[in-house]
Amino acid sequence: MSDNIFSSEFSVSQELTDTLYRNGTRKTYREGEIILDENASIRSIPIVMKGLLKVIRTEEDGREILLYYIKAGESCIMSFLGGMHNEKSMVKAEVEEASEILFLPMEKVTLFIREYPEWLDYIFRLYHKRFEELLDIINAIAFRKVDERLLALLNKKSEISHSKTIITTHWQLANELGTARVVVSRLLKQLEDSGRLVLGRNRIMLSDSV
């Protein structure tokens, strides 16, 4: 019997979990590695067993924007949809924290949809979660100021890592927000002056009041 990495949010049975492990291929990745690039063919879908991925969309001018994170027990719904329709990837998946990933071949993805109703339910639940996250991104870009989006991103990173200390750079934050590094640096300095965080070398320490 394999460890069940799926949270109660998705309720995947031990039987299906064991089946996924038997039919998938496990690989480990270091922080910063790309597991799926834009315009690449999708031959398998990644299920995160340990660690954290971030999914990014790149514009023609080279700017990037963070779409969502993929935690343990989750997968990339964009990979599901693209792979099932034989389309190229429209996003890039990058390792945020050292990760162990189970890759499930696309032929097994479609087979299990027919054989395991709970697998289809997992996909739908994942789709619903990602859809809500993308709506939040759209709302933030349309209605929130950059400083509010920056603070929300820092809080999200803190929540995911379970730490008030965030290991990142101004350039990385700017990329994830789809803005300029100089803008992020200015806003971070303002937040530090107001006592909401402390800046260090490639790290940000959030205050308890944030």
Buried (B, 14 or more C-beta within 10 A) or exposed (E): EEEBBBEEEBEBEEEBBBBBBEBBEEBEBEEEBBBBEBEBEBEBBBBBBBBBBBBBBBEEEEBBBBBBBBBBBBBBBBBBBBBBEEEEBBBBBBBBBBBBBBBBBBEBBEEBBEEBEBBEEBBEBBEEBBEEBEEBBEEBEEEBEBBEBBBBBBEBBBEBBEEBEBBBBBEBBBBBBBBBBEBBBBBBEEBBEEEBBBBEEEEBBBEEEB
